[in-house]
Amino acid sequence: MSNYYGDKRLTDDMPIYVAAQHTDGGPGKGKFTHHHPEGQMYIPMQGVILVEAGANRQVLPPGRLGWIPPYMPHSASAHGSSLKPGLAGYTIHLTPSLCAGFPEESLALRMSPLAVSLLERMCLWPSGMPSDAAGLRMMNVFLDEMRVAQADPLHLTMPRHPRLLAMAAAIAEDPADETDLDAWADQLGWSRRSLTRHFRSETGMSVVEWRQVARLQKGMELLNGGASVTTVALSLGYDSVSSFIALFRRILGTTPARFAA
């Protein structure tokens, strides 16, 4: 167990702990898979965080909050940029009584301007915990704001079946790989129809849609690391830079260049 709040577990008397995080480690530096009784939030302010929790995989850029329910095994790795190595951000731990109303699965959530402003104030708390009634009111408003936050579209569910899981992990590792459905079906020993049906049943997406999101997740990591838009688009297997830009803008609401900036 981590000792992020000393030797004590969170209780109703000290229900939340907010901590600033910074690492100057290289890309991919992070923790091994672990779990704890508290709910947890990851919030990057510089760099991106790759979170794998339960069956889900998310990439968190600044402006997103990664939610981890109590007791869920998870790991997180930091990816800094070439201009600003390392990660800067915050973690929040919540006693289980405060986790009511949050999703039972791991999700990436969009932070509203109000939530960002509240977080900035909460980070000034002595010892990372509210010390008076005003602090508790601030905490409750922040939690209410995040309970109604929109889920980020760059969310991948990993399949449960071992063969499908191996396929999904390979795609996530190298989303530019153009192995088609027939080739995957041959490797897994299934028909194309069985593969597509089981994959959609377990992930909520087709293989093509899943690979598309995996490509965008990898693209965010590469852009954050300082790679050019053209380099990222071609390395991810896109036929043209314009098609990558169009998809990025449609899914994320901004262009790759603006995201990188």
PyRosetta script that sets phi, psi and omega in degrees:
from pyrosetta import init, pose_from_sequence

init()
pose = pose_from_sequence("MSNYYGDKRLTDDMPIYVAAQHTDGGPGKGKFTHHHPEGQMYIPMQGVILVEAGANRQVLPPGRLGWIPPYMPHSASAHGSSLKPGLAGYTIHLTPSLCAGFPEESLALRMSPLAVSLLERMCLWPSGMPSDAAGLRMMNVFLDEMRVAQADPLHLTMPRHPRLLAMAAAIAEDPADETDLDAWADQLGWSRRSLTRHFRSETGMSVVEWRQVARLQKGMELLNGGASVTTVALSLGYDSVSSFIALFRRILGTTPARFAA")
pose.set_psi(1, 141.9)
pose.set_omega(1, 176.6)
pose.set_phi(2, -76.7)
pose.set_psi(2, 150.9)
pose.set_omega(2, -179.8)
pose.set_phi(3, -108.6)
pose.set_psi(3, 46.9)
pose.set_omega(3, -174.6)
pose.set_phi(4, -66.2)
pose.set_psi(4, -18.3)
pose.set_omega(4, 174.1)
pose.set_phi(5, -128.9)
pose.set_psi(5, 43.4)
pose.set_omega(5, 177.3)
pose.set_phi(6, 78.6)
pose.set_psi(6, -150.3)
pose.set_omega(6, -176.8)
pose.set_phi(7, -91.2)
pose.set_psi(7, 1.6)
pose.set_omega(7, -176.4)
pose.set_phi(8, -103.0)
pose.set_psi(8, 148.0)
pose.set_omega(8, 170.4)
pose.set_phi(9, -85.0)
pose.set_psi(9, 156.0)
pose.set_omega(9, 176.6)
pose.set_phi(10, -66.9)
pose.set_psi(10, 144.9)
pose.set_omega(10, 178.9)
pose.set_phi(11, -134.3)
pose.set_psi(11, 178.7)
pose.set_omega(11, 178.0)
pose.set_phi(12, -65.4)
pose.set_psi(12, -21.1)
pose.set_omega(12, 176.7)
pose.set_phi(13, -79.3)
pose.set_psi(13, -29.5)
pose.set_omega(13, 174.0)
pose.set_phi(14, -134.8)
pose.set_psi(14, 80.2)
pose.set_omega(14, -166.6)
pose.set_phi(15, -84.0)
pose.set_psi(15, -9.9)
pose.set_omega(15, -174.3)
pose.set_phi(16, -143.3)
pose.set_psi(16, 147.3)
pose.set_omega(16, 176.1)
pose.set_phi(17, -137.0)
pose.set_psi(17, 122.7)
pose.set_omega(17, -178.9)
pose.set_phi(18, -112.1)
pose.set_psi(18, 128.3)
pose.set_omega(18, -177.9)
pose.set_phi(19, -135.9)
pose.set_psi(19, 137.9)
pose.set_omega(19, 172.1)
pose.set_phi(20, -77.1)
pose.set_psi(20, 141.5)
pose.set_omega(20, -178.8)
pose.set_phi(21, -123.9)
pose.set_psi(21, 139.0)
pose.set_omega(21, 174.3)
pose.set_phi(22, -150.0)
pose.set_psi(22, 136.2)
pose.set_omega(22, 174.2)
pose.set_phi(23, -139.7)
pose.set_psi(23, 139.7)
pose.set_omega(23, 175.5)
pose.set_phi(24, -105.2)
pose.set_psi(24, 18.9)
pose.set_omega(24, 179.6)
pose.set_phi(25, -69.3)
pose.set_psi(25, 168.3)
pose.set_omega(25, -178.9)
pose.set_phi(26, -73.9)
pose.set_psi(26, 173.9)
pose.set_omega(26, 179.8)
pose.set_phi(27, -56.3)
pose.set_psi(27, 138.3)
pose.set_omega(27, 176.8)
pose.set_phi(28, 85.1)
pose.set_psi(28, -4.0)
pose.set_omega(28, -179.7)
pose.set_phi(29, -67.7)
pose.set_psi(29, 132.9)
pose.set_omega(29, -179.0)
pose.set_phi(30, -170.3)
pose.set_psi(30, -162.6)
pose.set_omega(30, -176.1)
pose.set_phi(31, -101.1)
pose.set_psi(31, 159.0)
pose.set_omega(31, 170.3)
pose.set_phi(32, -76.2)
pose.set_psi(32, 165.9)
pose.set_omega(32, 179.6)
pose.set_phi(33, -60.5)
pose.set_psi(33, 133.3)
pose.set_omega(33, -178.4)
pose.set_phi(34, -152.2)
pose.set_psi(34, 174.1)
pose.set_omega(34, 175.7)
pose.set_phi(35, -152.4)
pose.set_psi(35, 165.4)
pose.set_omega(35, 180.0)
pose.set_phi(36, -158.8)
pose.set_psi(36, 162.9)
pose.set_omega(36, -175.5)
pose.set_phi(37, -67.6)
pose.set_psi(37, -20.4)
pose.set_omega(37, -176.1)
pose.set_phi(38, -87.4)
pose.set_psi(38, 153.2)
pose.set_omega(38, 166.8)
pose.set_phi(39, -73.8)
pose.set_psi(39, 155.8)
pose.set_omega(39, -177.3)
pose.set_phi(40, -138.8)
pose.set_psi(40, 147.0)
pose.set_omega(40, 175.1)
pose.set_phi(41, -125.5)
pose.set_psi(41, 132.5)
pose.set_omega(41, 172.8)
pose.set_phi(42, -106.2)
pose.set_psi(42, 131.3)
pose.set_omega(42, -177.6)
pose.set_phi(43, -136.6)
pose.set_psi(43, 100.0)
pose.set_omega(43, 178.5)
pose.set_phi(44, -78.6)
pose.set_psi(44, 142.6)
pose.set_omega(44, 172.9)
pose.set_phi(45, -114.1)
pose.set_psi(45, -23.1)
pose.set_omega(45, 176.4)
pose.set_phi(46, -143.4)
pose.set_psi(46, 130.8)
pose.set_omega(46, -175.6)
pose.set_phi(47, 85.3)
pose.set_psi(47, -174.9)
pose.set_omega(47, 177.0)
pose.set_phi(48, -127.7)
pose.set_psi(48, 155.7)
pose.set_omega(48, 177.5)
pose.set_phi(49, -118.8)
pose.set_psi(49, 129.2)
pose.set_omega(49, 172.6)
pose.set_phi(50, -97.6)
pose.set_psi(50, 118.2)
pose.set_omega(50, -177.8)
pose.set_phi(51, -114.1)
pose.set_psi(51, 129.7)
pose.set_omega(51, 172.3)
pose.set_phi(52, -121.0)
pose.set_psi(52, 117.4)
pose.set_omega(52, -174.5)
pose.set_phi(53, -143.1)
pose.set_psi(53, 129.7)
pose.set_omega(53, -177.9)
pose.set_phi(54, 58.6)
pose.set_psi(54, -124.9)
pose.set_omega(54, 179.0)
pose.set_phi(55, -100.9)
pose.set_psi(55, 9.0)
pose.set_omega(55, -171.6)
pose.set_phi(56, -113.4)
pose.set_psi(56, 153.4)
pose.set_omega(56, -179.0)
pose.set_phi(57, -135.6)
pose.set_psi(57, 125.4)
pose.set_omega(57, 179.3)
pose.set_phi(58, -133.5)
pose.set_psi(58, 148.6)
pose.set_omega(58, 168.4)
pose.set_phi(59, -107.6)
pose.set_psi(59, 125.2)
pose.set_omega(59, -176.2)
pose.set_phi(60, -109.1)
pose.set_psi(60, 108.1)
pose.set_omega(60, 170.0)
pose.set_phi(61, -88.6)
pose.set_psi(61, 173.5)
pose.set_omega(61, 173.8)
pose.set_phi(62, -55.1)
pose.set_psi(62, 141.5)
pose.set_omega(62, -177.1)
pose.set_phi(63, 95.9)
pose.set_psi(63, -3.3)
pose.set_omega(63, 177.4)
pose.set_phi(64, -116.8)
pose.set_psi(64, 156.2)
pose.set_omega(64, 176.5)
pose.set_phi(65, -126.9)
pose.set_psi(65, 126.4)
pose.set_omega(65, 177.0)
pose.set_phi(66, -94.2)
pose.set_psi(66, 123.1)
pose.set_omega(66, -177.6)
pose.set_phi(67, -101.7)
pose.set_psi(67, 130.1)
pose.set_omega(67, 177.0)
pose.set_phi(68, -122.8)
pose.set_psi(68, 116.1)
pose.set_omega(68, 178.9)
pose.set_phi(69, -66.6)
pose.set_psi(69, 160.7)
pose.set_omega(69, 177.8)
pose.set_phi(70, -55.9)
pose.set_psi(70, 142.5)
pose.set_omega(70, 175.5)
pose.set_phi(71, 68.1)
pose.set_psi(71, 0.9)
pose.set_omega(71, -177.8)
pose.set_phi(72, -79.2)
pose.set_psi(72, 124.3)
pose.set_omega(72, 175.6)
pose.set_phi(73, -61.6)
pose.set_psi(73, 136.8)
pose.set_omega(73, -177.7)
pose.set_phi(74, -156.9)
pose.set_psi(74, 161.0)
pose.set_omega(74, 173.0)
pose.set_phi(75, -140.6)
pose.set_psi(75, 155.2)
pose.set_omega(75, 179.6)
pose.set_phi(76, -142.7)
pose.set_psi(76, 138.2)
pose.set_omega(76, 177.3)
pose.set_phi(77, -127.7)
pose.set_psi(77, 143.4)
pose.set_omega(77, -176.5)
pose.set_phi(78, -97.5)
pose.set_psi(78, 142.2)
pose.set_omega(78, 177.9)
pose.set_phi(79, -132.9)
pose.set_psi(79, 107.3)
pose.set_omega(79, 177.6)
pose.set_phi(80, -86.5)
pose.set_psi(80, 174.1)
pose.set_omega(80, 178.6)
pose.set_phi(81, -99.2)
pose.set_psi(81, 171.4)
pose.set_omega(81, 178.6)
pose.set_phi(82, -69.0)
pose.set_psi(82, -29.1)
pose.set_omega(82, 179.9)
pose.set_phi(83, -84.9)
pose.set_psi(83, -32.6)
pose.set_omega(83, -178.6)
pose.set_phi(84, -131.2)
pose.set_psi(84, 82.4)
pose.set_omega(84, -178.1)
pose.set_phi(85, -61.5)
pose.set_psi(85, 151.4)
pose.set_omega(85, 176.0)
pose.set_phi(86, 87.0)
pose.set_psi(86, -171.9)
pose.set_omega(86, -175.3)
pose.set_phi(87, -127.3)
pose.set_psi(87, 139.8)
pose.set_omega(87, 169.7)
pose.set_phi(88, -128.8)
pose.set_psi(88, 136.6)
pose.set_omega(88, -179.8)
pose.set_phi(89, 175.3)
pose.set_psi(89, -154.9)
pose.set_omega(89, -175.1)
pose.set_phi(90, -139.4)
pose.set_psi(90, 152.6)
pose.set_omega(90, 166.5)
pose.set_phi(91, -123.2)
pose.set_psi(91, 145.4)
pose.set_omega(91, 177.7)
pose.set_phi(92, -128.4)
pose.set_psi(92, 129.8)
pose.set_omega(92, 174.1)
pose.set_phi(93, -111.3)
pose.set_psi(93, 137.1)
pose.set_omega(93, -176.0)
pose.set_phi(94, -122.9)
pose.set_psi(94, 134.8)
pose.set_omega(94, 172.6)
pose.set_phi(95, -62.0)
pose.set_psi(95, 148.1)
pose.set_omega(95, -176.7)
pose.set_phi(96, -52.6)
pose.set_psi(96, -30.5)
pose.set_omega(96, -179.4)
pose.set_phi(97, -65.5)
pose.set_psi(97, -22.1)
pose.set_omega(97, 178.3)
pose.set_phi(98, -88.8)
pose.set_psi(98, -7.6)
pose.set_omega(98, -174.6)
pose.set_phi(99, -86.0)
pose.set_psi(99, -4.1)
pose.set_omega(99, 177.6)
pose.set_phi(100, -61.1)
pose.set_psi(100, 136.1)
pose.set_omega(100, -179.9)
pose.set_phi(101, 92.9)
pose.set_psi(101, -11.7)
pose.set_omega(101, 175.5)
pose.set_phi(102, -90.4)
pose.set_psi(102, 157.3)
pose.set_omega(102, -179.0)
pose.set_phi(103, -59.7)
pose.set_psi(103, 151.4)
pose.set_omega(103, 177.5)
pose.set_phi(104, -84.5)
pose.set_psi(104, -3.2)
pose.set_omega(104, 175.7)
pose.set_phi(105, -118.3)
pose.set_psi(105, 162.5)
pose.set_omega(105, 176.6)
pose.set_phi(106, -72.7)
pose.set_psi(106, 135.2)
pose.set_omega(106, -179.3)
pose.set_phi(107, -143.7)
pose.set_psi(107, 156.5)
pose.set_omega(107, 167.8)
pose.set_phi(108, -99.0)
pose.set_psi(108, 127.3)
pose.set_omega(108, -175.9)
pose.set_phi(109, -116.9)
pose.set_psi(109, 144.5)
pose.set_omega(109, 176.5)
pose.set_phi(110, -81.1)
pose.set_psi(110, 133.9)
pose.set_omega(110, 179.2)
pose.set_phi(111, -92.9)
pose.set_psi(111, 129.8)
pose.set_omega(111, 176.8)
pose.set_phi(112, -77.7)
pose.set_psi(112, 161.6)
pose.set_omega(112, 175.3)
pose.set_phi(113, -55.9)
pose.set_psi(113, -36.2)
pose.set_omega(113, 178.2)
pose.set_phi(114, -64.4)
pose.set_psi(114, -44.4)
pose.set_omega(114, 179.9)
pose.set_phi(115, -62.7)
pose.set_psi(115, -39.6)
pose.set_omega(115, 178.5)
pose.set_phi(116, -63.2)
pose.set_psi(116, -42.8)
pose.set_omega(116, -179.8)
pose.set_phi(117, -65.2)
pose.set_psi(117, -40.8)
pose.set_omega(117, 178.7)
pose.set_phi(118, -64.3)
pose.set_psi(118, -40.7)
pose.set_omega(118, 179.7)
pose.set_phi(119, -61.4)
pose.set_psi(119, -40.0)
pose.set_omega(119, 178.9)
pose.set_phi(120, -59.6)
pose.set_psi(120, -38.0)
pose.set_omega(120, 177.7)
pose.set_phi(121, -72.7)
pose.set_psi(121, -40.0)
pose.set_omega(121, -178.4)
pose.set_phi(122, -64.2)
pose.set_psi(122, -29.7)
pose.set_omega(122, -180.0)
pose.set_phi(123, -68.9)
pose.set_psi(123, -11.8)
pose.set_omega(123, 178.1)
pose.set_phi(124, -90.4)
pose.set_psi(124, -2.3)
pose.set_omega(124, 179.8)
pose.set_phi(125, -61.2)
pose.set_psi(125, 137.5)
pose.set_omega(125, 173.4)
pose.set_phi(126, -61.7)
pose.set_psi(126, 131.8)
pose.set_omega(126, 178.8)
pose.set_phi(127, 61.1)
pose.set_psi(127, 15.2)
pose.set_omega(127, 176.2)
pose.set_phi(128, 75.8)
pose.set_psi(128, 13.1)
pose.set_omega(128, -178.0)
pose.set_phi(129, -133.3)
pose.set_psi(129, 149.2)
pose.set_omega(129, 178.0)
pose.set_phi(130, -65.7)
pose.set_psi(130, 137.0)
pose.set_omega(130, -176.3)
pose.set_phi(131, -109.1)
pose.set_psi(131, -2.0)
pose.set_omega(131, -179.3)
pose.set_phi(132, -153.5)
pose.set_psi(132, 179.9)
pose.set_omega(132, -177.4)
pose.set_phi(133, -63.4)
pose.set_psi(133, -35.6)
pose.set_omega(133, 179.0)
pose.set_phi(134, -63.3)
pose.set_psi(134, -39.1)
pose.set_omega(134, 177.7)
pose.set_phi(135, -65.1)
pose.set_psi(135, -39.1)
pose.set_omega(135, 178.3)
pose.set_phi(136, -66.2)
pose.set_psi(136, -38.1)
pose.set_omega(136, 177.0)
pose.set_phi(137, -64.6)
pose.set_psi(137, -41.9)
pose.set_omega(137, 177.3)
pose.set_phi(138, -60.3)
pose.set_psi(138, -43.6)
pose.set_omega(138, 178.7)
pose.set_phi(139, -58.7)
pose.set_psi(139, -46.1)
pose.set_omega(139, -177.1)
pose.set_phi(140, -66.3)
pose.set_psi(140, -36.9)
pose.set_omega(140, 177.6)
pose.set_phi(141, -66.3)
pose.set_psi(141, -42.7)
pose.set_omega(141, 178.3)
pose.set_phi(142, -60.2)
pose.set_psi(142, -46.1)
pose.set_omega(142, -179.0)
pose.set_phi(143, -66.0)
pose.set_psi(143, -39.9)
pose.set_omega(143, 176.8)
pose.set_phi(144, -61.2)
pose.set_psi(144, -40.3)
pose.set_omega(144, 179.9)
pose.set_phi(145, -63.9)
pose.set_psi(145, -39.0)
pose.set_omega(145, -178.7)
pose.set_phi(146, -78.3)
pose.set_psi(146, -25.9)
pose.set_omega(146, 177.9)
pose.set_phi(147, -65.8)
pose.set_psi(147, -25.1)
pose.set_omega(147, 180.0)
pose.set_phi(148, -106.9)
pose.set_psi(148, 11.6)
pose.set_omega(148, -178.7)
pose.set_phi(149, -69.0)
pose.set_psi(149, 150.2)
pose.set_omega(149, 177.8)
pose.set_phi(150, -77.3)
pose.set_psi(150, 141.9)
pose.set_omega(150, 175.8)
pose.set_phi(151, -74.0)
pose.set_psi(151, 144.4)
pose.set_omega(151, 178.7)
pose.set_phi(152, -73.8)
pose.set_psi(152, 141.1)
pose.set_omega(152, -179.4)
pose.set_phi(153, -70.1)
pose.set_psi(153, -20.5)
pose.set_omega(153, -179.4)
pose.set_phi(154, -85.3)
pose.set_psi(154, 72.8)
pose.set_omega(154, -175.2)
pose.set_phi(155, -130.2)
pose.set_psi(155, 125.5)
pose.set_omega(155, -180.0)
pose.set_phi(156, -118.5)
pose.set_psi(156, 132.5)
pose.set_omega(156, 172.4)
pose.set_phi(157, -99.8)
pose.set_psi(157, 126.8)
pose.set_omega(157, 178.6)
pose.set_phi(158, -80.8)
pose.set_psi(158, 135.6)
pose.set_omega(158, 177.4)
pose.set_phi(159, -66.7)
pose.set_psi(159, 158.6)
pose.set_omega(159, -177.8)
pose.set_phi(160, -90.9)
pose.set_psi(160, -35.2)
pose.set_omega(160, -177.5)
pose.set_phi(161, -61.3)
pose.set_psi(161, 131.9)
pose.set_omega(161, -174.9)
pose.set_phi(162, -54.1)
pose.set_psi(162, -41.8)
pose.set_omega(162, -178.4)
pose.set_phi(163, -70.1)
pose.set_psi(163, -40.4)
pose.set_omega(163, 177.2)
pose.set_phi(164, -67.7)
pose.set_psi(164, -36.5)
pose.set_omega(164, 178.2)
pose.set_phi(165, -63.1)
pose.set_psi(165, -41.5)
pose.set_omega(165, 178.3)
pose.set_phi(166, -63.4)
pose.set_psi(166, -40.0)
pose.set_omega(166, 178.5)
pose.set_phi(167, -64.9)
pose.set_psi(167, -46.6)
pose.set_omega(167, -179.2)
pose.set_phi(168, -62.8)
pose.set_psi(168, -39.8)
pose.set_omega(168, 179.1)
pose.set_phi(169, -64.0)
pose.set_psi(169, -37.7)
pose.set_omega(169, 178.9)
pose.set_phi(170, -66.6)
pose.set_psi(170, -40.0)
pose.set_omega(170, 178.4)
pose.set_phi(171, -66.3)
pose.set_psi(171, -43.0)
pose.set_omega(171, 179.8)
pose.set_phi(172, -63.1)
pose.set_psi(172, -35.6)
pose.set_omega(172, -179.9)
pose.set_phi(173, -71.3)
pose.set_psi(173, -39.0)
pose.set_omega(173, -178.7)
pose.set_phi(174, -138.4)
pose.set_psi(174, 76.4)
pose.set_omega(174, -175.6)
pose.set_phi(175, -67.4)
pose.set_psi(175, -11.3)
pose.set_omega(175, 176.8)
pose.set_phi(176, -77.8)
pose.set_psi(176, -13.8)
pose.set_omega(176, 179.5)
pose.set_phi(177, -58.7)
pose.set_psi(177, 126.4)
pose.set_omega(177, -175.5)
pose.set_phi(178, -96.5)
pose.set_psi(178, 18.4)
pose.set_omega(178, 177.1)
pose.set_phi(179, -52.5)
pose.set_psi(179, 124.0)
pose.set_omega(179, -175.0)
pose.set_phi(180, -87.8)
pose.set_psi(180, 176.2)
pose.set_omega(180, -175.1)
pose.set_phi(181, -63.2)
pose.set_psi(181, -38.5)
pose.set_omega(181, -179.8)
pose.set_phi(182, -64.0)
pose.set_psi(182, -40.6)
pose.set_omega(182, 179.2)
pose.set_phi(183, -66.9)
pose.set_psi(183, -41.7)
pose.set_omega(183, 177.3)
pose.set_phi(184, -63.5)
pose.set_psi(184, -41.6)
pose.set_omega(184, 179.6)
pose.set_phi(185, -60.7)
pose.set_psi(185, -41.5)
pose.set_omega(185, 177.5)
pose.set_phi(186, -62.9)
pose.set_psi(186, -42.8)
pose.set_omega(186, -179.3)
pose.set_phi(187, -64.3)
pose.set_psi(187, -36.5)
pose.set_omega(187, -176.2)
pose.set_phi(188, -87.8)
pose.set_psi(188, -10.8)
pose.set_omega(188, -179.8)
pose.set_phi(189, 77.6)
pose.set_psi(189, 26.9)
pose.set_omega(189, 178.8)
pose.set_phi(190, -120.1)
pose.set_psi(190, 166.0)
pose.set_omega(190, 169.4)
pose.set_phi(191, -79.0)
pose.set_psi(191, 159.3)
pose.set_omega(191, 177.5)
pose.set_phi(192, -57.9)
pose.set_psi(192, -40.6)
pose.set_omega(192, -178.6)
pose.set_phi(193, -64.6)
pose.set_psi(193, -43.8)
pose.set_omega(193, 179.2)
pose.set_phi(194, -64.9)
pose.set_psi(194, -41.1)
pose.set_omega(194, 179.2)
pose.set_phi(195, -59.7)
pose.set_psi(195, -50.8)
pose.set_omega(195, -177.2)
pose.set_phi(196, -65.4)
pose.set_psi(196, -38.5)
pose.set_omega(196, -179.0)
pose.set_phi(197, -67.0)
pose.set_psi(197, -46.5)
pose.set_omega(197, -178.9)
pose.set_phi(198, -68.7)
pose.set_psi(198, -37.8)
pose.set_omega(198, -178.5)
pose.set_phi(199, -65.1)
pose.set_psi(199, -45.0)
pose.set_omega(199, 178.6)
pose.set_phi(200, -65.8)
pose.set_psi(200, -37.7)
pose.set_omega(200, 179.8)
pose.set_phi(201, -62.2)
pose.set_psi(201, -36.6)
pose.set_omega(201, -174.4)
pose.set_phi(202, -91.8)
pose.set_psi(202, -21.3)
pose.set_omega(202, -177.0)
pose.set_phi(203, -116.5)
pose.set_psi(203, -17.3)
pose.set_omega(203, -175.9)
pose.set_phi(204, 80.5)
pose.set_psi(204, 4.8)
pose.set_omega(204, -179.3)
pose.set_phi(205, -134.8)
pose.set_psi(205, 158.5)
pose.set_omega(205, 167.8)
pose.set_phi(206, -76.2)
pose.set_psi(206, 166.1)
pose.set_omega(206, 178.0)
pose.set_phi(207, -61.7)
pose.set_psi(207, -39.2)
pose.set_omega(207, -180.0)
pose.set_phi(208, -63.8)
pose.set_psi(208, -45.2)
pose.set_omega(208, 179.1)
pose.set_phi(209, -64.3)
pose.set_psi(209, -41.1)
pose.set_omega(209, -179.1)
pose.set_phi(210, -62.7)
pose.set_psi(210, -45.2)
pose.set_omega(210, 178.6)
pose.set_phi(211, -63.6)
pose.set_psi(211, -35.4)
pose.set_omega(211, 179.4)
pose.set_phi(212, -61.8)
pose.set_psi(212, -45.4)
pose.set_omega(212, 178.5)
pose.set_phi(213, -68.3)
pose.set_psi(213, -39.3)
pose.set_omega(213, 177.6)
pose.set_phi(214, -60.4)
pose.set_psi(214, -38.3)
pose.set_omega(214, 177.4)
pose.set_phi(215, -64.2)
pose.set_psi(215, -43.2)
pose.set_omega(215, 179.5)
pose.set_phi(216, -65.9)
pose.set_psi(216, -38.7)
pose.set_omega(216, 176.8)
pose.set_phi(217, -60.1)
pose.set_psi(217, -47.6)
pose.set_omega(217, 178.8)
pose.set_phi(218, -64.2)
pose.set_psi(218, -37.3)
pose.set_omega(218, 178.5)
pose.set_phi(219, -62.3)
pose.set_psi(219, -38.7)
pose.set_omega(219, 177.3)
pose.set_phi(220, -63.2)
pose.set_psi(220, -41.6)
pose.set_omega(220, 177.9)
pose.set_phi(221, -61.2)
pose.set_psi(221, -45.7)
pose.set_omega(221, -176.9)
pose.set_phi(222, -67.8)
pose.set_psi(222, -42.2)
pose.set_omega(222, 178.1)
pose.set_phi(223, -62.2)
pose.set_psi(223, -41.9)
pose.set_omega(223, 179.2)
pose.set_phi(224, -64.8)
pose.set_psi(224, -27.6)
pose.set_omega(224, 178.6)
pose.set_phi(225, -80.8)
pose.set_psi(225, -2.0)
pose.set_omega(225, 175.3)
pose.set_phi(226, 104.1)
pose.set_psi(226, 1.1)
pose.set_omega(226, 179.2)
pose.set_phi(227, -70.3)
pose.set_psi(227, 149.0)
pose.set_omega(227, 179.2)
pose.set_phi(228, -74.4)
pose.set_psi(228, 160.8)
pose.set_omega(228, 179.8)
pose.set_phi(229, -60.4)
pose.set_psi(229, -41.8)
pose.set_omega(229, -179.9)
pose.set_phi(230, -63.7)
pose.set_psi(230, -45.2)
pose.set_omega(230, 179.5)
pose.set_phi(231, -60.9)
pose.set_psi(231, -43.6)
pose.set_omega(231, -179.4)
pose.set_phi(232, -64.2)
pose.set_psi(232, -47.9)
pose.set_omega(232, -177.6)
pose.set_phi(233, -58.5)
pose.set_psi(233, -46.4)
pose.set_omega(233, -178.0)
pose.set_phi(234, -70.9)
pose.set_psi(234, -36.6)
pose.set_omega(234, -179.6)
pose.set_phi(235, -69.8)
pose.set_psi(235, -22.5)
pose.set_omega(235, 179.1)
pose.set_phi(236, -90.8)
pose.set_psi(236, -0.3)
pose.set_omega(236, 174.7)
pose.set_phi(237, 91.8)
pose.set_psi(237, 11.7)
pose.set_omega(237, 177.9)
pose.set_phi(238, -73.5)
pose.set_psi(238, 143.0)
pose.set_omega(238, -179.9)
pose.set_phi(239, -70.1)
pose.set_psi(239, -29.4)
pose.set_omega(239, -179.6)
pose.set_phi(240, -145.6)
pose.set_psi(240, 154.4)
pose.set_omega(240, 177.9)
pose.set_phi(241, -66.6)
pose.set_psi(241, -36.7)
pose.set_omega(241, -177.4)
pose.set_phi(242, -63.8)
pose.set_psi(242, -35.3)
pose.set_omega(242, 179.2)
pose.set_phi(243, -68.6)
pose.set_psi(243, -36.1)
pose.set_omega(243, 175.7)
pose.set_phi(244, -65.1)
pose.set_psi(244, -44.3)
pose.set_omega(244, -179.7)
pose.set_phi(245, -62.6)
pose.set_psi(245, -43.2)
pose.set_omega(245, -178.5)
pose.set_phi(246, -63.4)
pose.set_psi(246, -43.7)
pose.set_omega(246, 179.7)
pose.set_phi(247, -67.3)
pose.set_psi(247, -43.4)
pose.set_omega(247, 179.3)
pose.set_phi(248, -57.7)
pose.set_psi(248, -45.8)
pose.set_omega(248, -178.4)
pose.set_phi(249, -68.0)
pose.set_psi(249, -38.1)
pose.set_omega(249, -179.0)
pose.set_phi(250, -66.4)
pose.set_psi(250, -40.4)
pose.set_omega(250, -176.7)
pose.set_phi(251, -82.4)
pose.set_psi(251, -42.2)
pose.set_omega(251, -171.7)
pose.set_phi(252, -103.9)
pose.set_psi(252, -9.0)
pose.set_omega(252, 175.9)
pose.set_phi(253, 78.6)
pose.set_psi(253, 12.1)
pose.set_omega(253, 178.0)
pose.set_phi(254, -152.5)
pose.set_psi(254, 166.0)
pose.set_omega(254, 179.2)
pose.set_phi(255, -85.5)
pose.set_psi(255, 158.9)
pose.set_omega(255, 176.3)
pose.set_phi(256, -57.6)
pose.set_psi(256, -38.8)
pose.set_omega(256, -178.2)
pose.set_phi(257, -65.0)
pose.set_psi(257, -41.4)
pose.set_omega(257, 178.6)
pose.set_phi(258, -68.1)
pose.set_psi(258, -38.2)
pose.set_omega(258, 176.3)
pose.set_phi(259, -61.0)
pose.set_psi(259, -45.1)
pose.set_omega(259, -178.5)
pose.set_phi(260, -63.7)
pose.set_psi(260, -33.0)
pose.set_omega(260, -179.3)
pose.set_phi(261, -74.2)
pose.dump_pdb("model.pdb")
